[in-house]
Amino acid sequence: MCGINGFTFENPEAIREMNRLLNHRGPDANGQYVNNITLGHTRLKIIDLSENAAQPMADNEEDLILTFNGEIYNFQELRTQLEQLGHKLKSKSDTEVIIYAYKEWGYNCVDYFNGMWAFAIYDKKKNKIFLSRDKIGKKPLYYHENNNLIFSSEIKPLFIHNIERKLNKPAASSFLSYRYILGDETMFKNIYKLPPAHNMIYDLTEKKIERIWEYWDITDEKVLETEEDIKNKTEYLLKDAVRLRQVSDVPIATTNSGGLDSSVVTSMMAQMHSTPIISFTVKFPEEEFDESEFAKILSDYAKTDHREILIDTQDYFNLMKEYVKIKDEPIGMANEIATYAMFKKIKKDATVIMTGEGADELFAGYGRIFSSTYDYQRLKRLEKINKIIYETDYPSLHKKYHGKFFETELDHFLFQYNYFPEEEKNFILNKESQEDFKPIFKKYFDRIDGDYKKKISYTFLKLHLPVILGKLDNSAMASAVEVRAPFLDYRMVNHALNLPSKYKTRWKSKLDQQHSRYKLGDEISENHDTSKYILKEVSKKYIPQQIIDRNKKPFPVPLQKWFKEDFLNEAKRLLLSEDSRIKMVCKQDNLKVWIEKGIISEEKLFGQRLWRLVSLELWLREWF
């Protein structure tokens, strides 16, 4: 885990400053290469702690120069293969394996990698730079192009090159609705991110981007015939992913929320170590949000050295103001502050952390969304047979969907998958900041020939998961902590996305299925069906049944209480003052009306939406 920088001209002073701005990502070493182009690197030492693994790194002939952020988990197997092909490697690092893999297989080298990465290779003979980002998008890579290419692991270093700092106003709409800037854009005009599973070639002779292409996607995979075979393969892939991610020359630990995903990873990992591993959990003082009891149950079961990190109300808001200074985009997830606090304390005991992220996207863990597919089927039947009885005979359905019918599955999905209702959002936003993001979602929905649930899972992989991964990368790397997510091994991703829905969501009984005929998806989810079914079957060998039987809970942050009580006056002061920056994208008078209406409403998600507006305001104050 590191920070990378680079640009297509020579300037040693500029690369030193760019590296300085990424020092938190790699405080252990600092390097640069200046010859025709300029490359920089800040190093967090994980594998091969010697200077042999220093970066930027060259091949033996110095025809290729690499700056790399991430880990290639299967580098040892690839090293053996490359040596058998005649290549002479000097270090014990995964960095050098990338160089010789490129030398052997060219741009196709990324097909061989199992890991997370963002890297740039300067190929002197071709006079080109090859940039790549990992298959799932765990590691970030931002760039600006205007007769030259400038790139970095974060956005801040780009601005030392006098790029105009101009707000991309429609990105605010994406942030409010989806907690993230969709596609390849950012909050800044003319600054882009290379999407996950994409390569880029920059031609130094022509001084332009030659090509950007997607090099990997889900492929069809034959599904095994029996449930037992599927369970065994799922277990094998997860265990092997956990095993591969144990490679480290520095201390390694795990996070454990007491939920299914982090618990099974923690338990598998604990079985691979002869001494107790360290596990961490975040604890809130509000009893209804405290899940530390379940984390302790898992710790006792797996015999880990368990540690709790307490976050109280005042800590949270102070940390939010501190953390926003680090972020390239507004803070999209409320629990990101808690993970930031956690990683700050984790760094004292470990540099590498295992987490359970990714299981919800792969195994249909977001039950409310996945079970809503039954709502869509019912709506289609009503529309076709008898629209009149929609309100009279299905009042809950009518209320949930505001009396709407939906032409397509995508329309139905977008109605639900929106963290800020369109009508409310567009009432607040000025016209310059409004945007229709449906084409981005349609691109991914149209790729899948399969049932509605598979389309949701694939779209979550492509558009929802980047929110989670961005949270992890920013909050961990702010304290120079590396995060590894075994569920997001690309082999597991491909396996899970090809599983029939019945292995992810299953009725608890035939009676439950019958009784759910007229119930909303929200009422069905986890009451009458079992989400992440096959993963729960695998988990029975590794964790206590009471954790498996728990209903899914998000990482808890009591925003509704905080932003209707503790922080309400502070939120109003920030958003409605004369010096408020949110006026750049919002109509402040309308915003005031929206807040006052929300205070007296019983809307359960008002606190989350108000928090997101505060997050945007704090970020705008930092950058503009």
KELUM-474353 format. One line per 10 residues: their letters; for each residue x, y, z of C-alpha. Coordinates in nm, 3 decimals. Each point is the difference from the previous one (the first is absolute). Layout:
N
A) X Y Z; ...
This chain:
624
MCGINGFTFE) 0.000 0.000 0.000; 0.145 0.330 -0.106; -0.060 0.323 -0.185; 0.095 0.054 -0.364; 0.051 0.319 -0.200; 0.119 0.085 -0.348; -0.007 0.234 -0.297; 0.131 0.007 -0.355; 0.272 0.263 0.034; 0.299 0.061 0.228
NPEAIREMNR) -0.036 0.186 0.329; 0.175 -0.141 0.312; -0.135 0.274 0.228; -0.361 -0.073 -0.102; 0.030 -0.374 0.063; 0.149 0.062 0.343; -0.301 0.214 0.089; -0.244 -0.256 -0.141; 0.169 -0.271 0.202; -0.016 0.215 0.314
LLNHRGPDAN) -0.377 0.027 -0.041; -0.023 -0.381 -0.011; 0.231 -0.064 0.293; -0.288 -0.133 0.213; -0.048 -0.281 -0.253; 0.363 -0.104 0.010; 0.202 0.141 0.290; 0.279 -0.263 -0.011; 0.188 0.114 -0.311; -0.011 0.251 -0.283
GQYVNNITLG) 0.133 -0.027 -0.355; 0.002 0.175 -0.336; 0.108 -0.054 -0.359; 0.070 0.295 -0.232; 0.101 -0.066 -0.360; -0.224 0.121 -0.283; -0.295 -0.065 0.230; -0.030 0.020 0.381; -0.122 -0.273 0.234; -0.040 0.010 0.378
HTRLKIIDLS) -0.073 -0.248 0.274; -0.068 0.001 0.374; 0.045 -0.343 0.153; -0.182 -0.190 0.272; 0.220 -0.305 0.054; -0.203 -0.323 0.003; 0.189 -0.260 -0.208; 0.381 -0.008 -0.028; 0.092 0.278 0.241; 0.346 0.040 -0.152
ENAAQPMADN) 0.117 0.271 -0.238; -0.010 -0.258 -0.280; -0.373 0.069 -0.019; 0.032 0.380 -0.011; -0.197 0.189 -0.264; -0.015 0.125 -0.267; 0.152 -0.329 -0.111; 0.171 -0.089 -0.328; 0.064 -0.327 -0.179; 0.359 -0.122 -0.042
EEDLILTFNG) 0.047 0.187 -0.331; -0.177 0.313 0.134; -0.238 -0.002 -0.296; -0.304 -0.013 0.230; -0.066 0.219 0.305; -0.290 -0.080 0.235; -0.180 0.184 0.278; -0.257 -0.222 0.171; -0.258 0.017 0.278; -0.160 -0.322 0.128
EIYNFQELRT) 0.073 -0.369 0.045; 0.021 -0.289 -0.246; -0.101 -0.292 0.221; 0.108 -0.275 -0.242; 0.339 0.158 -0.070; 0.196 -0.297 0.132; -0.162 -0.239 -0.249; 0.051 0.254 -0.280; 0.362 0.052 0.101; 0.066 -0.374 -0.035
QLEQLGHKLK) -0.171 -0.002 -0.340; 0.199 0.302 -0.122; 0.330 -0.149 0.118; -0.080 -0.318 -0.187; -0.047 0.217 -0.310; 0.354 0.132 0.046; -0.049 0.331 0.185; 0.251 0.094 0.273; -0.169 0.167 0.299; 0.208 0.165 0.274
SKSDTEVIIY) -0.248 0.079 0.277; -0.263 -0.197 0.190; -0.268 0.258 -0.074; -0.324 -0.011 -0.197; 0.105 0.329 -0.162; 0.274 -0.164 -0.204; -0.241 -0.276 -0.106; -0.221 0.265 -0.166; 0.296 0.129 -0.203; 0.098 -0.341 -0.136
AYKEWGYNCV) -0.361 -0.106 -0.051; -0.039 0.305 -0.224; 0.327 -0.087 -0.172; -0.130 -0.353 -0.069; -0.371 0.059 -0.071; -0.027 0.369 -0.084; -0.330 0.172 0.076; -0.155 -0.342 0.067; 0.212 -0.036 0.315; -0.292 0.126 0.209
DYFNGMWAFA) -0.196 -0.313 -0.092; 0.248 -0.200 0.211; -0.023 0.212 0.314; -0.207 -0.082 0.305; 0.012 0.308 0.216; -0.066 0.369 0.029; 0.198 0.261 -0.185; 0.042 0.331 -0.170; 0.325 0.029 -0.191; 0.182 0.178 -0.280
IYDKKKNKIF) 0.275 -0.154 -0.216; 0.220 0.225 -0.210; 0.104 -0.200 -0.307; 0.302 0.180 -0.145; 0.016 -0.199 -0.323; -0.366 0.064 -0.085; 0.015 0.353 0.145; -0.329 -0.068 0.172; -0.139 -0.018 0.352; -0.222 -0.293 0.092
LSRDKIGKKP) -0.238 0.062 0.291; -0.232 -0.255 0.158; -0.249 -0.036 0.282; -0.099 -0.331 0.163; -0.298 -0.211 -0.104; -0.231 0.107 0.284; 0.130 0.353 0.054; 0.152 -0.019 0.348; 0.283 0.241 -0.077; -0.068 0.350 -0.141
LYYHENNNLI) 0.162 0.177 -0.293; -0.082 0.360 -0.100; 0.126 0.192 -0.300; -0.010 0.325 -0.196; 0.088 0.029 -0.369; 0.073 0.315 -0.200; 0.296 -0.049 -0.236; 0.159 -0.183 0.290; -0.119 -0.271 0.236; 0.014 0.048 0.379
FSSEIKPLFI) -0.114 -0.282 0.230; -0.011 -0.085 0.370; -0.154 -0.227 0.265; -0.188 0.306 0.128; -0.127 0.324 -0.148; 0.183 0.253 0.221; 0.344 -0.058 -0.157; -0.137 0.078 -0.347; -0.071 0.361 0.095; 0.363 0.093 0.055
HNIERKLNKP) 0.018 0.014 -0.382; -0.227 0.306 -0.010; -0.301 -0.190 -0.131; -0.306 0.222 0.029; -0.198 -0.104 0.307; -0.355 0.006 -0.131; -0.298 -0.171 0.160; -0.176 -0.264 -0.209; -0.349 0.100 0.118; -0.201 -0.301 -0.129
AASSFLSYRY) 0.233 -0.219 0.205; -0.171 0.139 0.312; -0.323 -0.157 -0.121; 0.174 -0.336 -0.042; 0.146 0.030 0.349; -0.334 0.075 0.166; -0.178 -0.284 -0.179; 0.268 -0.268 -0.002; 0.263 0.117 0.256; 0.262 -0.011 -0.275
ILGDETMFKN) 0.079 0.160 -0.335; -0.115 -0.250 -0.262; 0.198 -0.083 -0.313; 0.346 0.138 -0.069; -0.068 0.356 0.119; 0.092 0.162 0.332; -0.114 0.306 0.196; 0.240 0.204 -0.215; -0.034 0.088 -0.366; 0.272 -0.151 -0.220
IYKLPPAHNM) 0.123 -0.240 0.266; -0.098 -0.363 -0.055; 0.042 -0.339 0.160; 0.105 -0.308 -0.194; -0.293 -0.241 0.052; 0.047 -0.343 0.162; 0.126 -0.275 -0.233; 0.126 0.255 -0.254; 0.335 0.060 -0.166; 0.128 0.320 -0.159
IYDLTEKKIE) 0.282 0.064 -0.246; 0.147 0.347 -0.029; 0.208 0.064 -0.313; 0.290 0.231 0.084; 0.081 0.065 -0.364; -0.352 0.106 -0.095; -0.057 0.159 0.344; -0.344 -0.151 0.042; -0.190 -0.291 0.152; 0.019 -0.272 -0.262
RIWEYWDITD) -0.255 -0.233 0.152; -0.207 -0.079 0.310; -0.166 -0.340 0.017; -0.170 -0.240 0.239; 0.220 -0.309 0.022; -0.214 -0.215 0.233; -0.363 -0.069 0.073; -0.216 -0.280 0.137; -0.003 -0.303 -0.228; -0.252 -0.283 -0.019
EKVLETEEDI) 0.094 -0.291 0.221; -0.157 -0.343 0.010; -0.192 -0.040 0.324; 0.072 -0.320 0.191; -0.287 -0.245 0.015; -0.060 -0.051 0.371; -0.033 0.237 0.293; 0.274 -0.187 0.183; 0.241 0.054 -0.290; -0.087 0.369 -0.009
KNKTEYLLKD) 0.050 0.030 0.375; 0.338 -0.176 -0.022; 0.120 0.222 -0.283; -0.113 0.315 0.181; 0.187 -0.112 0.311; 0.313 -0.089 -0.197; 0.009 0.334 -0.183; -0.048 0.201 0.319; 0.259 -0.198 0.196; 0.249 0.029 -0.283
AVRLRQVSDV) -0.064 0.374 -0.026; 0.061 0.035 0.376; 0.314 -0.214 -0.030; 0.144 0.206 -0.285; -0.059 0.319 0.195; 0.212 -0.119 0.293; 0.321 0.079 -0.190; 0.158 0.283 0.197; 0.330 0.088 0.164; -0.176 0.230 0.252
PIATTNSGGL) -0.271 -0.063 0.266; -0.347 -0.093 -0.131; -0.336 0.021 0.182; -0.373 0.001 -0.076; -0.310 0.212 0.051; -0.302 -0.169 0.153; -0.340 0.166 0.026; -0.172 -0.310 0.133; -0.177 -0.047 -0.333; 0.017 -0.302 -0.229
DSSVVTSMMA) 0.254 0.121 -0.257; 0.276 0.132 0.225; -0.057 -0.289 0.244; 0.059 -0.278 -0.253; 0.311 0.175 -0.136; 0.133 0.051 0.354; -0.063 -0.361 0.094; 0.160 -0.141 -0.316; 0.299 0.224 0.053; 0.030 -0.098 0.367
QMHSTPIISF) 0.019 -0.368 -0.099; 0.301 0.077 -0.220; 0.206 0.145 0.286; 0.162 -0.184 0.289; -0.036 0.298 0.236; -0.310 0.220 0.057; -0.058 0.261 -0.267; -0.104 0.353 0.097; -0.360 0.100 -0.080; -0.150 0.349 0.029
TVKFPEEEFD) -0.355 0.132 0.024; -0.155 0.347 0.034; -0.229 0.063 0.299; -0.256 0.280 0.038; -0.131 0.113 0.342; -0.363 -0.015 -0.121; -0.119 -0.344 0.109; -0.229 -0.055 -0.298; 0.295 0.046 -0.237; 0.251 -0.205 0.194
ESEFAKILSD) 0.082 -0.332 -0.169; 0.312 -0.072 0.199; -0.178 -0.290 0.176; 0.002 -0.203 -0.322; 0.357 0.097 -0.080; 0.098 -0.131 0.343; -0.189 -0.327 -0.062; 0.199 -0.052 -0.319; 0.325 0.096 0.170; -0.054 -0.257 0.275
YAKTDHREIL) -0.094 -0.263 -0.259; 0.299 0.065 -0.228; 0.233 0.077 0.293; 0.115 0.337 -0.132; 0.171 0.280 0.190; -0.303 0.232 -0.019; 0.011 0.378 0.042; -0.281 0.258 0.005; 0.017 0.358 -0.123; -0.256 0.236 0.154
IDTQDYFNLM) -0.145 0.285 -0.208; -0.222 0.253 0.176; -0.210 0.283 -0.144; 0.251 0.282 0.042; 0.286 -0.214 -0.129; -0.204 -0.072 -0.310; -0.058 0.359 -0.110; 0.357 0.110 0.079; 0.132 -0.299 -0.194; -0.230 0.085 -0.289
KEYVKIKDEP) 0.151 0.349 -0.025; 0.350 -0.148 0.021; -0.064 -0.274 -0.254; -0.162 0.224 -0.262; 0.338 0.170 -0.046; 0.141 -0.330 -0.126; -0.279 -0.098 -0.240; 0.004 0.063 -0.375; -0.380 -0.021 -0.002; -0.258 0.080 0.270
IGMANEIATY) -0.039 -0.271 0.264; -0.273 -0.224 -0.143; -0.061 -0.249 0.280; -0.063 0.097 0.360; 0.188 -0.301 0.134; 0.310 0.110 -0.188; 0.083 0.230 0.294; -0.013 -0.296 0.236; 0.224 -0.209 -0.228; 0.242 0.293 -0.023
AMFKKIKKDA) 0.016 0.013 0.382; 0.042 -0.376 0.012; 0.289 -0.006 -0.248; 0.177 0.281 0.187; 0.009 -0.222 0.308; 0.063 -0.323 -0.190; 0.324 0.138 -0.142; 0.160 -0.029 0.345; -0.033 -0.380 -0.016; -0.028 -0.102 -0.366
TVIMTGEGAD) 0.069 0.126 -0.351; -0.211 -0.252 -0.196; -0.371 -0.055 0.071; -0.242 -0.262 -0.133; -0.365 0.101 -0.047; -0.330 -0.156 -0.112; -0.092 0.255 -0.268; -0.157 -0.126 -0.322; -0.216 -0.286 0.127; -0.322 0.204 -0.009
ELFAGYGRIF) 0.045 0.090 -0.365; 0.093 -0.354 -0.102; -0.246 -0.203 0.206; -0.308 0.228 -0.004; 0.052 0.129 0.353; -0.198 0.320 -0.049; -0.325 -0.182 0.069; -0.238 0.293 -0.034; 0.118 0.073 -0.353; 0.024 -0.361 -0.117
SSTYDYQRLK) -0.339 -0.098 0.147; -0.161 0.302 -0.167; 0.017 -0.197 -0.325; -0.322 -0.167 0.126; -0.158 0.348 0.014; 0.090 0.056 -0.363; -0.155 -0.331 -0.107; -0.319 0.088 0.187; -0.014 0.347 -0.153; 0.036 -0.145 -0.348
RLEKINKIIY) -0.287 -0.239 0.064; -0.221 0.279 0.135; 0.081 0.224 -0.293; -0.091 -0.274 -0.244; -0.309 -0.140 0.174; -0.164 0.270 0.214; 0.153 0.342 0.074; -0.308 0.110 0.194; 0.061 -0.223 0.303; 0.358 0.126 0.042
ETDYPSLHKK) -0.092 0.249 0.274; -0.300 -0.179 0.152; 0.132 -0.355 0.025; 0.376 0.075 0.026; 0.022 0.314 0.217; 0.354 -0.073 0.129; 0.128 -0.055 -0.353; -0.178 0.314 -0.120; 0.148 0.207 0.286; 0.355 -0.131 -0.049
YHGKFFETEL) 0.006 0.077 -0.372; -0.216 0.313 0.014; -0.255 -0.161 -0.229; 0.257 -0.045 -0.277; 0.038 -0.280 -0.251; 0.338 -0.062 -0.163; 0.067 -0.064 -0.364; 0.325 -0.191 0.060; 0.194 -0.173 0.275; 0.253 0.281 -0.018
DHFLFQYNYF) -0.266 0.265 0.067; -0.115 -0.197 0.303; 0.357 -0.046 0.125; 0.084 0.370 -0.034; -0.313 0.098 0.192; 0.139 -0.189 0.300; 0.374 0.030 -0.043; 0.017 0.368 0.076; 0.122 0.139 0.330; -0.168 0.335 -0.068
PEEEKNFILN) -0.343 -0.004 -0.175; 0.014 0.179 -0.335; -0.284 0.242 0.075; 0.157 0.110 0.328; 0.350 0.020 -0.147; -0.105 0.205 -0.302; -0.201 0.232 0.225; 0.326 0.078 0.180; 0.249 -0.002 -0.290; 0.034 0.280 -0.253
KESQEDFKPI) -0.048 -0.089 -0.367; 0.373 -0.010 -0.076; 0.044 -0.277 0.256; -0.283 -0.228 -0.113; 0.081 -0.308 -0.208; -0.160 -0.320 -0.130; 0.216 -0.302 0.085; -0.228 -0.263 -0.148; 0.226 -0.060 -0.308; 0.287 -0.107 0.228
FKKYFDRIDG) -0.217 -0.260 0.173; -0.153 -0.114 -0.329; 0.347 -0.079 -0.134; 0.044 -0.268 0.268; -0.359 -0.125 0.015; 0.012 -0.064 -0.376; 0.310 -0.218 0.030; -0.176 -0.272 0.197; -0.220 -0.263 -0.157; -0.158 -0.139 0.310
DYKKKISYTF) -0.251 0.058 0.272; -0.056 0.334 0.167; 0.197 -0.098 0.312; 0.310 -0.076 -0.204; -0.025 0.340 -0.168; -0.015 0.164 0.342; 0.299 -0.197 0.126; 0.208 0.086 -0.307; -0.095 0.368 0.021; 0.090 0.005 0.369
LKLHLPVILG) 0.339 -0.145 -0.093; 0.061 0.271 -0.258; -0.163 0.306 0.160; -0.066 -0.062 0.370; 0.319 -0.178 0.099; 0.223 0.296 -0.100; -0.165 0.197 0.284; 0.105 -0.269 0.249; 0.349 -0.039 -0.143; 0.056 0.375 -0.012
KLDNSAMASA) -0.097 0.019 0.366; 0.245 -0.276 0.089; 0.290 0.136 -0.201; -0.033 0.356 0.127; -0.065 -0.078 0.365; 0.274 -0.264 0.022; 0.270 0.166 -0.208; -0.041 0.323 0.196; 0.176 -0.195 0.277; 0.221 -0.214 -0.229
VEVRAPFLDY) -0.202 -0.317 0.056; -0.051 -0.253 -0.280; -0.345 -0.161 -0.035; -0.054 -0.340 -0.162; -0.346 -0.132 -0.091; -0.005 -0.377 -0.075; -0.359 0.000 -0.129; 0.119 0.223 -0.285; 0.245 -0.251 -0.138; -0.096 0.012 -0.369
RMVNHALNLP) -0.051 -0.379 -0.006; -0.257 0.025 0.279; -0.167 0.294 -0.176; -0.039 -0.197 -0.321; -0.124 -0.309 0.186; -0.256 0.187 0.209; -0.137 0.211 -0.286; -0.073 -0.318 -0.196; -0.188 -0.177 0.279; -0.376 -0.035 -0.047
SKYKTRWKSK) -0.198 0.226 0.234; -0.132 -0.294 0.199; 0.348 -0.051 0.147; 0.011 0.359 0.123; -0.356 0.065 0.116; -0.218 -0.290 0.109; -0.348 -0.029 0.153; 0.012 -0.119 0.359; -0.285 -0.239 -0.073; -0.281 -0.063 -0.249
LDQQHSRYKL) -0.235 0.155 0.253; 0.210 0.316 0.008; -0.015 0.016 -0.378; -0.380 -0.040 0.002; -0.049 0.259 0.274; 0.215 0.250 -0.187; -0.228 0.018 -0.300; -0.140 0.338 0.096; 0.288 0.136 0.207; 0.247 0.269 -0.095
GDEISENHDT) 0.356 -0.096 -0.074; 0.098 0.197 0.312; -0.222 -0.228 0.210; 0.125 -0.316 -0.169; 0.370 0.074 0.036; 0.159 -0.207 0.278; -0.342 -0.066 0.155; -0.117 -0.254 -0.256; 0.317 -0.055 -0.200; 0.368 -0.057 0.071
SKYILKEVSK) 0.248 0.232 -0.164; 0.357 -0.110 -0.084; -0.124 -0.358 0.030; 0.300 -0.189 -0.139; 0.246 0.216 0.195; -0.190 -0.073 0.321; 0.021 -0.371 -0.077; 0.377 0.031 -0.041; 0.026 0.204 0.320; -0.149 -0.274 0.218
KYIPQQIIDR) 0.346 -0.160 0.022; 0.164 0.322 0.114; -0.223 0.220 0.215; -0.272 -0.031 0.269; -0.358 -0.053 -0.119; -0.125 0.309 0.183; 0.215 0.219 -0.227; -0.120 -0.185 -0.310; -0.364 0.045 0.107; 0.032 0.375 0.060
NKKPFPVPLQ) -0.187 0.227 -0.237; 0.232 0.218 -0.202; 0.079 0.339 0.150; 0.198 0.281 -0.161; 0.306 0.133 0.178; -0.195 0.204 0.257; 0.024 0.377 0.032; -0.295 0.167 0.182; -0.046 0.283 -0.250; -0.375 0.043 0.045
KWFKEDFLNE) 0.050 0.075 0.370; 0.312 0.209 -0.047; -0.131 0.219 -0.282; -0.344 0.054 0.147; 0.147 0.079 0.342; 0.371 0.031 0.079; 0.127 0.146 -0.328; -0.315 0.165 -0.141; 0.093 0.359 0.088; 0.354 -0.050 -0.127
AKRLLLSEDS) -0.133 -0.145 -0.326; -0.234 0.297 -0.050; 0.279 0.246 0.074; 0.230 -0.162 -0.255; -0.257 -0.034 -0.277; -0.201 0.322 0.038; 0.265 0.259 0.087; 0.108 0.282 -0.229; 0.340 -0.160 -0.056; -0.143 -0.342 -0.082
RIKMVCKQDN) 0.172 -0.165 -0.299; -0.295 -0.224 -0.075; -0.150 0.300 -0.180; 0.229 -0.102 -0.286; -0.236 -0.290 -0.076; -0.317 0.064 0.205; -0.281 0.252 0.023; 0.047 0.100 0.362; -0.358 0.121 0.053; -0.132 -0.336 -0.118
LKVWIEKGII) 0.256 -0.175 0.217; -0.132 0.185 0.305; -0.357 -0.106 -0.083; 0.114 -0.361 -0.045; 0.179 -0.005 0.338; -0.293 0.149 0.193; -0.239 -0.245 -0.165; 0.231 -0.292 0.079; 0.032 0.094 0.368; -0.373 -0.040 0.062
SEEKLFGQRL) -0.040 -0.301 -0.229; 0.019 -0.363 0.104; 0.225 -0.085 -0.295; 0.249 -0.254 0.134; 0.276 0.093 -0.245; -0.012 0.377 0.051; 0.303 -0.013 0.232; 0.204 -0.185 -0.263; -0.090 0.250 -0.274; 0.073 0.301 0.220
WRLVSLELWL) 0.332 -0.158 0.097; 0.087 -0.045 -0.368; -0.068 0.368 -0.068; 0.222 0.094 0.295; 0.269 -0.228 -0.139; -0.021 0.176 -0.336; 0.016 0.342 0.169; 0.306 -0.088 0.206; 0.175 -0.137 -0.308; -0.080 0.310 -0.208
REWF) 0.138 0.221 0.279; 0.324 -0.195 -0.010; 0.045 0.013 -0.379; -0.164 0.327 -0.112
